Amino acid sequence: VAADDLPTQHRLLKNFFMPYLELRNRVPGYAVSIVKAGARIVGHDAGPVRTPLTDLKPAEMEQLKALIDALGPQ
């Protein structure tokens, strides 16, 4: 963003942020669930969400993992 690299910005929006938001917005409360799931995927277990929230479903965890993996090393 600071370098005004529009092609990279568009690629990240299309390939990461928009799919991430779609996943996050599926269920009320997933804004918390998806952050905890993402932390778990990269090796920082933040524990389960508290009720009434729910963790991501296994298929959604796989989708999130694929998004994170596609970013490459950070």
mmCIF file of the N, C-alpha and C atoms, coordinates in Angstrom:
data_MODEL
# 
_entry.id   MODEL 
# 
loop_
_atom_site.group_PDB 
_atom_site.id 
_atom_site.type_symbol 
_atom_site.label_atom_id 
_atom_site.label_alt_id 
_atom_site.label_comp_id 
_atom_site.label_asym_id 
_atom_site.label_entity_id 
_atom_site.label_seq_id 
_atom_site.pdbx_PDB_ins_code 
_atom_site.Cartn_x 
_atom_site.Cartn_y 
_atom_site.Cartn_z 
_atom_site.occupancy 
_atom_site.B_iso_or_equiv 
_atom_site.pdbx_formal_charge 
_atom_site.auth_seq_id 
_atom_site.auth_comp_id 
_atom_site.auth_asym_id 
_atom_site.auth_atom_id 
_atom_site.pdbx_PDB_model_num 
ATOM 1   N N  . VAL A 1 1  ? 0.836   -1.187  0.000  1.00 0.00 ? 1  VAL A N  1 
ATOM 2   C CA . VAL A 1 1  ? 0.000   0.000   0.000  1.00 0.00 ? 1  VAL A CA 1 
ATOM 3   C C  . VAL A 1 1  ? 0.879   1.248   0.000  1.00 0.00 ? 1  VAL A C  1 
ATOM 4   N N  . ALA A 1 2  ? 1.883   1.266   0.866  1.00 0.00 ? 2  ALA A N  1 
ATOM 5   C CA . ALA A 1 2  ? 2.749   2.444   0.957  1.00 0.00 ? 2  ALA A CA 1 
ATOM 6   C C  . ALA A 1 2  ? 3.480   2.689   -0.357 1.00 0.00 ? 2  ALA A C  1 
ATOM 7   N N  . ALA A 1 3  ? 3.810   1.612   -1.073 1.00 0.00 ? 3  ALA A N  1 
ATOM 8   C CA . ALA A 1 3  ? 4.522   1.744   -2.339 1.00 0.00 ? 3  ALA A CA 1 
ATOM 9   C C  . ALA A 1 3  ? 3.569   2.007   -3.498 1.00 0.00 ? 3  ALA A C  1 
ATOM 10  N N  . ASP A 1 4  ? 2.267   2.085   -3.222 1.00 0.00 ? 4  ASP A N  1 
ATOM 11  C CA . ASP A 1 4  ? 1.249   2.318   -4.240 1.00 0.00 ? 4  ASP A CA 1 
ATOM 12  C C  . ASP A 1 4  ? 1.288   1.236   -5.325 1.00 0.00 ? 4  ASP A C  1 
ATOM 13  N N  . ASP A 1 5  ? 1.530   0.000   -4.903 1.00 0.00 ? 5  ASP A N  1 
ATOM 14  C CA . ASP A 1 5  ? 1.603   -1.150  -5.804 1.00 0.00 ? 5  ASP A CA 1 
ATOM 15  C C  . ASP A 1 5  ? 0.188   -1.685  -6.042 1.00 0.00 ? 5  ASP A C  1 
ATOM 16  N N  . LEU A 1 6  ? -0.517  -1.070  -6.977 1.00 0.00 ? 6  LEU A N  1 
ATOM 17  C CA . LEU A 1 6  ? -1.914  -1.425  -7.218 1.00 0.00 ? 6  LEU A CA 1 
ATOM 18  C C  . LEU A 1 6  ? -2.118  -2.872  -7.651 1.00 0.00 ? 6  LEU A C  1 
ATOM 19  N N  . PRO A 1 7  ? -1.279  -3.440  -8.507 1.00 0.00 ? 7  PRO A N  1 
ATOM 20  C CA . PRO A 1 7  ? -1.495  -4.847  -8.867 1.00 0.00 ? 7  PRO A CA 1 
ATOM 21  C C  . PRO A 1 7  ? -1.440  -5.784  -7.651 1.00 0.00 ? 7  PRO A C  1 
ATOM 22  N N  . THR A 1 8  ? -0.494  -5.539  -6.744 1.00 0.00 ? 8  THR A N  1 
ATOM 23  C CA . THR A 1 8  ? -0.401  -6.369  -5.540 1.00 0.00 ? 8  THR A CA 1 
ATOM 24  C C  . THR A 1 8  ? -1.604  -6.136  -4.640 1.00 0.00 ? 8  THR A C  1 
ATOM 25  N N  . GLN A 1 9  ? -2.019  -4.897  -4.495 1.00 0.00 ? 9  GLN A N  1 
ATOM 26  C CA . GLN A 1 9  ? -3.197  -4.597  -3.683 1.00 0.00 ? 9  GLN A CA 1 
ATOM 27  C C  . GLN A 1 9  ? -4.430  -5.311  -4.224 1.00 0.00 ? 9  GLN A C  1 
ATOM 28  N N  . HIS A 1 10 ? -4.633  -5.262  -5.520 1.00 0.00 ? 10 HIS A N  1 
ATOM 29  C CA . HIS A 1 10 ? -5.802  -5.913  -6.131 1.00 0.00 ? 10 HIS A CA 1 
ATOM 30  C C  . HIS A 1 10 ? -5.733  -7.427  -5.975 1.00 0.00 ? 10 HIS A C  1 
ATOM 31  N N  . ARG A 1 11 ? -4.534  -7.985  -6.142 1.00 0.00 ? 11 ARG A N  1 
ATOM 32  C CA . ARG A 1 11 ? -4.370  -9.435  -5.993 1.00 0.00 ? 11 ARG A CA 1 
ATOM 33  C C  . ARG A 1 11 ? -4.704  -9.867  -4.568 1.00 0.00 ? 11 ARG A C  1 
ATOM 34  N N  . LEU A 1 12 ? -4.206  -9.134  -3.573 1.00 0.00 ? 12 LEU A N  1 
ATOM 35  C CA . LEU A 1 12 ? -4.488  -9.479  -2.178 1.00 0.00 ? 12 LEU A CA 1 
ATOM 36  C C  . LEU A 1 12 ? -5.967  -9.316  -1.842 1.00 0.00 ? 12 LEU A C  1 
ATOM 37  N N  . LEU A 1 13 ? -6.586  -8.265  -2.351 1.00 0.00 ? 13 LEU A N  1 
ATOM 38  C CA . LEU A 1 13 ? -8.024  -8.083  -2.120 1.00 0.00 ? 13 LEU A CA 1 
ATOM 39  C C  . LEU A 1 13 ? -8.823  -9.231  -2.723 1.00 0.00 ? 13 LEU A C  1 
ATOM 40  N N  . LYS A 1 14 ? -8.513  -9.576  -3.960 1.00 0.00 ? 14 LYS A N  1 
ATOM 41  C CA . LYS A 1 14 ? -9.269  -10.621 -4.670 1.00 0.00 ? 14 LYS A CA 1 
ATOM 42  C C  . LYS A 1 14 ? -9.004  -12.011 -4.101 1.00 0.00 ? 14 LYS A C  1 
ATOM 43  N N  . ASN A 1 15 ? -7.747  -12.317 -3.828 1.00 0.00 ? 15 ASN A N  1 
ATOM 44  C CA . ASN A 1 15 ? -7.375  -13.688 -3.473 1.00 0.00 ? 15 ASN A CA 1 
ATOM 45  C C  . ASN A 1 15 ? -7.356  -13.976 -1.980 1.00 0.00 ? 15 ASN A C  1 
ATOM 46  N N  . PHE A 1 16 ? -7.312  -12.936 -1.140 1.00 0.00 ? 16 PHE A N  1 
ATOM 47  C CA . PHE A 1 16 ? -7.309  -13.181 0.300  1.00 0.00 ? 16 PHE A CA 1 
ATOM 48  C C  . PHE A 1 16 ? -8.450  -12.465 1.023  1.00 0.00 ? 16 PHE A C  1 
ATOM 49  N N  . PHE A 1 17 ? -8.460  -11.150 0.977  1.00 0.00 ? 17 PHE A N  1 
ATOM 50  C CA . PHE A 1 17 ? -9.390  -10.408 1.830  1.00 0.00 ? 17 PHE A CA 1 
ATOM 51  C C  . PHE A 1 17 ? -10.858 -10.649 1.506  1.00 0.00 ? 17 PHE A C  1 
ATOM 52  N N  . MET A 1 18 ? -11.226 -10.675 0.241  1.00 0.00 ? 18 MET A N  1 
ATOM 53  C CA . MET A 1 18 ? -12.640 -10.895 -0.088 1.00 0.00 ? 18 MET A CA 1 
ATOM 54  C C  . MET A 1 18 ? -13.089 -12.306 0.303  1.00 0.00 ? 18 MET A C  1 
ATOM 55  N N  . PRO A 1 19 ? -12.316 -13.365 -0.014 1.00 0.00 ? 19 PRO A N  1 
ATOM 56  C CA . PRO A 1 19 ? -12.717 -14.695 0.466  1.00 0.00 ? 19 PRO A CA 1 
ATOM 57  C C  . PRO A 1 19 ? -12.718 -14.792 1.993  1.00 0.00 ? 19 PRO A C  1 
ATOM 58  N N  . TYR A 1 20 ? -11.775 -14.128 2.644  1.00 0.00 ? 20 TYR A N  1 
ATOM 59  C CA . TYR A 1 20 ? -11.721 -14.110 4.113  1.00 0.00 ? 20 TYR A CA 1 
ATOM 60  C C  . TYR A 1 20 ? -12.994 -13.479 4.674  1.00 0.00 ? 20 TYR A C  1 
ATOM 61  N N  . LEU A 1 21 ? -13.392 -12.344 4.121  1.00 0.00 ? 21 LEU A N  1 
ATOM 62  C CA . LEU A 1 21 ? -14.598 -11.664 4.598  1.00 0.00 ? 21 LEU A CA 1 
ATOM 63  C C  . LEU A 1 21 ? -15.847 -12.499 4.346  1.00 0.00 ? 21 LEU A C  1 
ATOM 64  N N  . GLU A 1 22 ? -15.887 -13.176 3.205  1.00 0.00 ? 22 GLU A N  1 
ATOM 65  C CA . GLU A 1 22 ? -17.036 -14.038 2.905  1.00 0.00 ? 22 GLU A CA 1 
ATOM 66  C C  . GLU A 1 22 ? -17.150 -15.136 3.951  1.00 0.00 ? 22 GLU A C  1 
ATOM 67  N N  . LEU A 1 23 ? -16.043 -15.731 4.305  1.00 0.00 ? 23 LEU A N  1 
ATOM 68  C CA . LEU A 1 23 ? -16.026 -16.774 5.327  1.00 0.00 ? 23 LEU A CA 1 
ATOM 69  C C  . LEU A 1 23 ? -16.390 -16.192 6.697  1.00 0.00 ? 23 LEU A C  1 
ATOM 70  N N  . ARG A 1 24 ? -15.811 -15.072 7.039  1.00 0.00 ? 24 ARG A N  1 
ATOM 71  C CA . ARG A 1 24 ? -16.073 -14.427 8.329  1.00 0.00 ? 24 ARG A CA 1 
ATOM 72  C C  . ARG A 1 24 ? -17.533 -14.036 8.498  1.00 0.00 ? 24 ARG A C  1 
ATOM 73  N N  . ASN A 1 25 ? -18.171 -13.624 7.425  1.00 0.00 ? 25 ASN A N  1 
ATOM 74  C CA . ASN A 1 25 ? -19.538 -13.114 7.508  1.00 0.00 ? 25 ASN A CA 1 
ATOM 75  C C  . ASN A 1 25 ? -20.616 -14.192 7.413  1.00 0.00 ? 25 ASN A C  1 
ATOM 76  N N  . ARG A 1 26 ? -20.243 -15.445 7.296  1.00 0.00 ? 26 ARG A N  1 
ATOM 77  C CA . ARG A 1 26 ? -21.230 -16.524 7.178  1.00 0.00 ? 26 ARG A CA 1 
ATOM 78  C C  . ARG A 1 26 ? -22.093 -16.691 8.417  1.00 0.00 ? 26 ARG A C  1 
ATOM 79  N N  . VAL A 1 27 ? -21.492 -16.516 9.572  1.00 0.00 ? 27 VAL A N  1 
ATOM 80  C CA . VAL A 1 27 ? -22.189 -16.780 10.832 1.00 0.00 ? 27 VAL A CA 1 
ATOM 81  C C  . VAL A 1 27 ? -21.920 -15.623 11.790 1.00 0.00 ? 27 VAL A C  1 
ATOM 82  N N  . PRO A 1 28 ? -22.958 -15.107 12.456 1.00 0.00 ? 28 PRO A N  1 
ATOM 83  C CA . PRO A 1 28 ? -22.701 -14.077 13.466 1.00 0.00 ? 28 PRO A CA 1 
ATOM 84  C C  . PRO A 1 28 ? -21.709 -14.598 14.519 1.00 0.00 ? 28 PRO A C  1 
ATOM 85  N N  . GLY A 1 29 ? -20.721 -13.793 14.828 1.00 0.00 ? 29 GLY A N  1 
ATOM 86  C CA . GLY A 1 29 ? -19.713 -14.200 15.803 1.00 0.00 ? 29 GLY A CA 1 
ATOM 87  C C  . GLY A 1 29 ? -18.462 -14.790 15.181 1.00 0.00 ? 29 GLY A C  1 
ATOM 88  N N  . TYR A 1 30 ? -18.502 -15.071 13.878 1.00 0.00 ? 30 TYR A N  1 
ATOM 89  C CA . TYR A 1 30 ? -17.329 -15.649 13.235 1.00 0.00 ? 30 TYR A CA 1 
ATOM 90  C C  . TYR A 1 30 ? -16.156 -14.672 13.178 1.00 0.00 ? 30 TYR A C  1 
ATOM 91  N N  . ALA A 1 31 ? -16.387 -13.391 13.421 1.00 0.00 ? 31 ALA A N  1 
ATOM 92  C CA . ALA A 1 31 ? -15.269 -12.445 13.443 1.00 0.00 ? 31 ALA A CA 1 
ATOM 93  C C  . ALA A 1 31 ? -14.260 -12.849 14.513 1.00 0.00 ? 31 ALA A C  1 
ATOM 94  N N  . VAL A 1 32 ? -14.745 -13.349 15.638 1.00 0.00 ? 32 VAL A N  1 
ATOM 95  C CA . VAL A 1 32 ? -13.872 -13.845 16.708 1.00 0.00 ? 32 VAL A CA 1 
ATOM 96  C C  . VAL A 1 32 ? -13.356 -15.233 16.342 1.00 0.00 ? 32 VAL A C  1 
ATOM 97  N N  . SER A 1 33 ? -14.240 -16.083 15.873 1.00 0.00 ? 33 SER A N  1 
ATOM 98  C CA . SER A 1 33 ? -13.890 -17.470 15.560 1.00 0.00 ? 33 SER A CA 1 
ATOM 99  C C  . SER A 1 33 ? -12.790 -17.562 14.514 1.00 0.00 ? 33 SER A C  1 
ATOM 100 N N  . ILE A 1 34 ? -12.860 -16.719 13.493 1.00 0.00 ? 34 ILE A N  1 
ATOM 101 C CA . ILE A 1 34 ? -11.898 -16.816 12.398 1.00 0.00 ? 34 ILE A CA 1 
ATOM 102 C C  . ILE A 1 34 ? -10.510 -16.344 12.839 1.00 0.00 ? 34 ILE A C  1 
ATOM 103 N N  . VAL A 1 35 ? -10.448 -15.370 13.737 1.00 0.00 ? 35 VAL A N  1 
ATOM 104 C CA . VAL A 1 35 ? -9.149  -14.918 14.249 1.00 0.00 ? 35 VAL A CA 1 
ATOM 105 C C  . VAL A 1 35 ? -8.506  -16.022 15.079 1.00 0.00 ? 35 VAL A C  1 
ATOM 106 N N  . LYS A 1 36 ? -9.284  -16.649 15.946 1.00 0.00 ? 36 LYS A N  1 
ATOM 107 C CA . LYS A 1 36 ? -8.754  -17.749 16.761 1.00 0.00 ? 36 LYS A CA 1 
ATOM 108 C C  . LYS A 1 36 ? -8.336  -18.924 15.876 1.00 0.00 ? 36 LYS A C  1 
ATOM 109 N N  . ALA A 1 37 ? -9.130  -19.220 14.853 1.00 0.00 ? 37 ALA A N  1 
ATOM 110 C CA . ALA A 1 37 ? -8.796  -20.311 13.940 1.00 0.00 ? 37 ALA A CA 1 
ATOM 111 C C  . ALA A 1 37 ? -7.517  -19.999 13.175 1.00 0.00 ? 37 ALA A C  1 
ATOM 112 N N  . GLY A 1 38 ? -7.380  -18.771 12.703 1.00 0.00 ? 38 GLY A N  1 
ATOM 113 C CA . GLY A 1 38 ? -6.172  -18.378 11.986 1.00 0.00 ? 38 GLY A CA 1 
ATOM 114 C C  . GLY A 1 38 ? -4.941  -18.463 12.867 1.00 0.00 ? 38 GLY A C  1 
ATOM 115 N N  . ALA A 1 39 ? -5.067  -18.037 14.108 1.00 0.00 ? 39 ALA A N  1 
ATOM 116 C CA . ALA A 1 39 ? -3.948  -18.146 15.045 1.00 0.00 ? 39 ALA A CA 1 
ATOM 117 C C  . ALA A 1 39 ? -3.556  -19.605 15.231 1.00 0.00 ? 39 ALA A C  1 
ATOM 118 N N  . ARG A 1 40 ? -4.558  -20.472 15.368 1.00 0.00 ? 40 ARG A N  1 
ATOM 119 C CA . ARG A 1 40 ? -4.304  -21.907 15.539 1.00 0.00 ? 40 ARG A CA 1 
ATOM 120 C C  . ARG A 1 40 ? -3.580  -22.472 14.316 1.00 0.00 ? 40 ARG A C  1 
ATOM 121 N N  . ILE A 1 41 ? -4.010  -22.077 13.128 1.00 0.00 ? 41 ILE A N  1 
ATOM 122 C CA . ILE A 1 41 ? -3.413  -22.587 11.889 1.00 0.00 ? 41 ILE A CA 1 
ATOM 123 C C  . ILE A 1 41 ? -1.935  -22.236 11.802 1.00 0.00 ? 41 ILE A C  1 
ATOM 124 N N  . VAL A 1 42 ? -1.561  -21.042 12.257 1.00 0.00 ? 42 VAL A N  1 
ATOM 125 C CA . VAL A 1 42 ? -0.152  -20.636 12.165 1.00 0.00 ? 42 VAL A CA 1 
ATOM 126 C C  . VAL A 1 42 ? 0.651   -20.991 13.406 1.00 0.00 ? 42 VAL A C  1 
ATOM 127 N N  . GLY A 1 43 ? 0.045   -21.778 14.305 1.00 0.00 ? 43 GLY A N  1 
ATOM 128 C CA . GLY A 1 43 ? 0.801   -22.312 15.432 1.00 0.00 ? 43 GLY A CA 1 
ATOM 129 C C  . GLY A 1 43 ? 0.672   -21.564 16.740 1.00 0.00 ? 43 GLY A C  1 
ATOM 130 N N  . HIS A 1 44 ? -0.328  -20.710 16.869 1.00 0.00 ? 44 HIS A N  1 
ATOM 131 C CA . HIS A 1 44 ? -0.546  -19.955 18.105 1.00 0.00 ? 44 HIS A CA 1 
ATOM 132 C C  . HIS A 1 44 ? -1.956  -20.233 18.605 1.00 0.00 ? 44 HIS A C  1 
ATOM 133 N N  . ASP A 1 45 ? -2.115  -21.286 19.362 1.00 0.00 ? 45 ASP A N  1 
ATOM 134 C CA . ASP A 1 45 ? -3.446  -21.687 19.812 1.00 0.00 ? 45 ASP A CA 1 
ATOM 135 C C  . ASP A 1 45 ? -4.012  -20.663 20.788 1.00 0.00 ? 45 ASP A C  1 
ATOM 136 N N  . ALA A 1 46 ? -5.133  -20.072 20.409 1.00 0.00 ? 46 ALA A N  1 
ATOM 137 C CA . ALA A 1 46 ? -5.803  -19.076 21.250 1.00 0.00 ? 46 ALA A CA 1 
ATOM 138 C C  . ALA A 1 46 ? -6.984  -19.686 21.994 1.00 0.00 ? 46 ALA A C  1 
ATOM 139 N N  . GLY A 1 47 ? -7.125  -20.997 21.926 1.00 0.00 ? 47 GLY A N  1 
ATOM 140 C CA . GLY A 1 47 ? -8.218  -21.673 22.613 1.00 0.00 ? 47 GLY A CA 1 
ATOM 141 C C  . GLY A 1 47 ? -9.524  -21.554 21.852 1.00 0.00 ? 47 GLY A C  1 
ATOM 142 N N  . PRO A 1 48 ? -10.533 -22.248 22.340 1.00 0.00 ? 48 PRO A N  1 
ATOM 143 C CA . PRO A 1 48 ? -11.836 -22.211 21.667 1.00 0.00 ? 48 PRO A CA 1 
ATOM 144 C C  . PRO A 1 48 ? -12.566 -20.907 21.979 1.00 0.00 ? 48 PRO A C  1 
ATOM 145 N N  . VAL A 1 49 ? -13.556 -20.607 21.162 1.00 0.00 ? 49 VAL A N  1 
ATOM 146 C CA . VAL A 1 49 ? -14.396 -19.446 21.459 1.00 0.00 ? 49 VAL A CA 1 
ATOM 147 C C  . VAL A 1 49 ? -15.344 -19.806 22.594 1.00 0.00 ? 49 VAL A C  1 
ATOM 148 N N  . ARG A 1 50 ? -15.821 -18.798 23.290 1.00 0.00 ? 50 ARG A N  1 
ATOM 149 C CA . ARG A 1 50 ? -16.780 -19.030 24.374 1.00 0.00 ? 50 ARG A CA 1 
ATOM 150 C C  . ARG A 1 50 ? -18.199 -18.989 23.820 1.00 0.00 ? 50 ARG A C  1 
ATOM 151 N N  . THR A 1 51 ? -19.083 -19.745 24.465 1.00 0.00 ? 51 THR A N  1 
ATOM 152 C CA . THR A 1 51 ? -20.475 -19.726 24.057 1.00 0.00 ? 51 THR A CA 1 
ATOM 153 C C  . THR A 1 51 ? -21.032 -18.321 24.254 1.00 0.00 ? 51 THR A C  1 
ATOM 154 N N  . PRO A 1 52 ? -21.911 -17.913 23.411 1.00 0.00 ? 52 PRO A N  1 
ATOM 155 C CA . PRO A 1 52 ? -22.685 -18.649 22.414 1.00 0.00 ? 52 PRO A CA 1 
ATOM 156 C C  . PRO A 1 52 ? -22.001 -18.752 21.056 1.00 0.00 ? 52 PRO A C  1 
ATOM 157 N N  . LEU A 1 53 ? -20.750 -18.277 20.930 1.00 0.00 ? 53 LEU A N  1 
ATOM 158 C CA . LEU A 1 53 ? -20.050 -18.363 19.650 1.00 0.00 ? 53 LEU A CA 1 
ATOM 159 C C  . LEU A 1 53 ? -19.673 -19.803 19.351 1.00 0.00 ? 53 LEU A C  1 
ATOM 160 N N  . THR A 1 54 ? -19.375 -20.073 18.083 1.00 0.00 ? 54 THR A N  1 
ATOM 161 C CA . THR A 1 54 ? -18.968 -21.415 17.676 1.00 0.00 ? 54 THR A CA 1 
ATOM 162 C C  . THR A 1 54 ? -17.670 -21.334 16.886 1.00 0.00 ? 54 THR A C  1 
ATOM 163 N N  . ASP A 1 55 ? -16.883 -22.403 16.974 1.00 0.00 ? 55 ASP A N  1 
ATOM 164 C CA . ASP A 1 55 ? -15.674 -22.497 16.164 1.00 0.00 ? 55 ASP A CA 1 
ATOM 165 C C  . ASP A 1 55 ? -16.056 -22.727 14.711 1.00 0.00 ? 55 ASP A C  1 
ATOM 166 N N  . LEU A 1 56 ? -15.117 -22.450 13.807 1.00 0.00 ? 56 LEU A N  1 
ATOM 167 C CA . LEU A 1 56 ? -15.345 -22.743 12.405 1.00 0.00 ? 56 LEU A CA 1 
ATOM 168 C C  . LEU A 1 56 ? -15.549 -24.242 12.227 1.00 0.00 ? 56 LEU A C  1 
ATOM 169 N N  . LYS A 1 57 ? -16.343 -24.599 11.236 1.00 0.00 ? 57 LYS A N  1 
ATOM 170 C CA . LYS A 1 57 ? -16.539 -26.006 10.890 1.00 0.00 ? 57 LYS A CA 1 
ATOM 171 C C  . LYS A 1 57 ? -15.269 -26.516 10.205 1.00 0.00 ? 57 LYS A C  1 
ATOM 172 N N  . PRO A 1 58 ? -15.031 -27.845 10.207 1.00 0.00 ? 58 PRO A N  1 
ATOM 173 C CA . PRO A 1 58 ? -13.809 -28.380 9.595  1.00 0.00 ? 58 PRO A CA 1 
ATOM 174 C C  . PRO A 1 58 ? -13.586 -27.919 8.149  1.00 0.00 ? 58 PRO A C  1 
ATOM 175 N N  . ALA A 1 59 ? -14.626 -27.890 7.344  1.00 0.00 ? 59 ALA A N  1 
ATOM 176 C CA . ALA A 1 59 ? -14.471 -27.451 5.950  1.00 0.00 ? 59 ALA A CA 1 
ATOM 177 C C  . ALA A 1 59 ? -14.070 -25.976 5.884  1.00 0.00 ? 59 ALA A C  1 
ATOM 178 N N  . GLU A 1 60 ? -14.594 -25.172 6.803  1.00 0.00 ? 60 GLU A N  1 
ATOM 179 C CA . GLU A 1 60 ? -14.237 -23.755 6.844  1.00 0.00 ? 60 GLU A CA 1 
ATOM 180 C C  . GLU A 1 60 ? -12.798 -23.573 7.322  1.00 0.00 ? 60 GLU A C  1 
ATOM 181 N N  . MET A 1 61 ? -12.363 -24.424 8.242  1.00 0.00 ? 61 MET A N  1 
ATOM 182 C CA . MET A 1 61 ? -10.958 -24.394 8.675  1.00 0.00 ? 61 MET A CA 1 
ATOM 183 C C  . MET A 1 61 ? -10.040 -24.674 7.488  1.00 0.00 ? 61 MET A C  1 
ATOM 184 N N  . GLU A 1 62 ? -10.426 -25.633 6.653  1.00 0.00 ? 62 GLU A N  1 
ATOM 185 C CA . GLU A 1 62 ? -9.627  -25.957 5.467  1.00 0.00 ? 62 GLU A CA 1 
ATOM 186 C C  . GLU A 1 62 ? -9.588  -24.776 4.503  1.00 0.00 ? 62 GLU A C  1 
ATOM 187 N N  . GLN A 1 63 ? -10.721 -24.097 4.339  1.00 0.00 ? 63 GLN A N  1 
ATOM 188 C CA . GLN A 1 63 ? -10.753 -22.918 3.471  1.00 0.00 ? 63 GLN A CA 1 
ATOM 189 C C  . GLN A 1 63 ? -9.832  -21.829 4.011  1.00 0.00 ? 63 GLN A C  1 
ATOM 190 N N  . LEU A 1 64 ? -9.891  -21.594 5.297  1.00 0.00 ? 64 LEU A N  1 
ATOM 191 C CA . LEU A 1 64 ? -9.040  -20.580 5.905  1.00 0.00 ? 64 LEU A CA 1 
ATOM 192 C C  . LEU A 1 64 ? -7.575  -20.968 5.785  1.00 0.00 ? 64 LEU A C  1 
ATOM 193 N N  . LYS A 1 65 ? -7.261  -22.228 6.017  1.00 0.00 ? 65 LYS A N  1 
ATOM 194 C CA . LYS A 1 65 ? -5.879  -22.701 5.887  1.00 0.00 ? 65 LYS A CA 1 
ATOM 195 C C  . LYS A 1 65 ? -5.367  -22.488 4.466  1.00 0.00 ? 65 LYS A C  1 
ATOM 196 N N  . ALA A 1 66 ? -6.204  -22.772 3.477  1.00 0.00 ? 66 ALA A N  1 
ATOM 197 C CA . ALA A 1 66 ? -5.806  -22.574 2.082  1.00 0.00 ? 66 ALA A CA 1 
ATOM 198 C C  . ALA A 1 66 ? -5.523  -21.097 1.800  1.00 0.00 ? 66 ALA A C  1 
ATOM 199 N N  . LEU A 1 67 ? -6.337  -20.208 2.344  1.00 0.00 ? 67 LEU A N  1 
ATOM 200 C CA . LEU A 1 67 ? -6.100  -18.771 2.164  1.00 0.00 ? 67 LEU A CA 1 
ATOM 201 C C  . LEU A 1 67 ? -4.774  -18.354 2.795  1.00 0.00 ? 67 LEU A C  1 
ATOM 202 N N  . ILE A 1 68 ? -4.527  -18.826 4.003  1.00 0.00 ? 68 ILE A N  1 
ATOM 203 C CA . ILE A 1 68 ? -3.286  -18.475 4.705  1.00 0.00 ? 68 ILE A CA 1 
ATOM 204 C C  . ILE A 1 68 ? -2.079  -19.072 3.989  1.00 0.00 ? 68 ILE A C  1 
ATOM 205 N N  . ASP A 1 69 ? -2.190  -20.330 3.580  1.00 0.00 ? 69 ASP A N  1 
ATOM 206 C CA . ASP A 1 69 ? -1.081  -20.979 2.872  1.00 0.00 ? 69 ASP A CA 1 
ATOM 207 C C  . ASP A 1 69 ? -0.746  -20.251 1.573  1.00 0.00 ? 69 ASP A C  1 
ATOM 208 N N  . ALA A 1 70 ? -1.776  -19.746 0.886  1.00 0.00 ? 70 ALA A N  1 
ATOM 209 C CA . ALA A 1 70 ? -1.555  -19.055 -0.385 1.00 0.00 ? 70 ALA A CA 1 
ATOM 210 C C  . ALA A 1 70 ? -0.781  -17.749 -0.201 1.00 0.00 ? 70 ALA A C  1 
ATOM 211 N N  . LEU A 1 71 ? -0.826  -17.176 0.999  1.00 0.00 ? 71 LEU A N  1 
ATOM 212 C CA . LEU A 1 71 ? -0.064  -15.951 1.259  1.00 0.00 ? 71 LEU A CA 1 
ATOM 213 C C  . LEU A 1 71 ? 1.434   -16.205 1.271  1.00 0.00 ? 71 LEU A C  1 
ATOM 214 N N  . GLY A 1 72 ? 1.827   -17.419 1.639  1.00 0.00 ? 72 GLY A N  1 
ATOM 215 C CA . GLY A 1 72 ? 3.241   -17.741 1.743  1.00 0.00 ? 72 GLY A CA 1 
ATOM 216 C C  . GLY A 1 72 ? 3.823   -17.260 3.062  1.00 0.00 ? 72 GLY A C  1 
ATOM 217 N N  . PRO A 1 73 ? 5.124   -17.454 3.248  1.00 0.00 ? 73 PRO A N  1 
ATOM 218 C CA . PRO A 1 73 ? 5.779   -17.053 4.500  1.00 0.00 ? 73 PRO A CA 1 
ATOM 219 C C  . PRO A 1 73 ? 5.632   -15.554 4.733  1.00 0.00 ? 73 PRO A C  1 
ATOM 220 N N  . GLN A 1 74 ? 5.431   -15.209 5.990  1.00 0.00 ? 74 GLN A N  1 
ATOM 221 C CA . GLN A 1 74 ? 5.263   -13.783 6.331  1.00 0.00 ? 74 GLN A CA 1 
ATOM 222 C C  . GLN A 1 74 ? 6.414   -13.312 7.187  1.00 0.00 ? 74 GLN A C  1 
# 
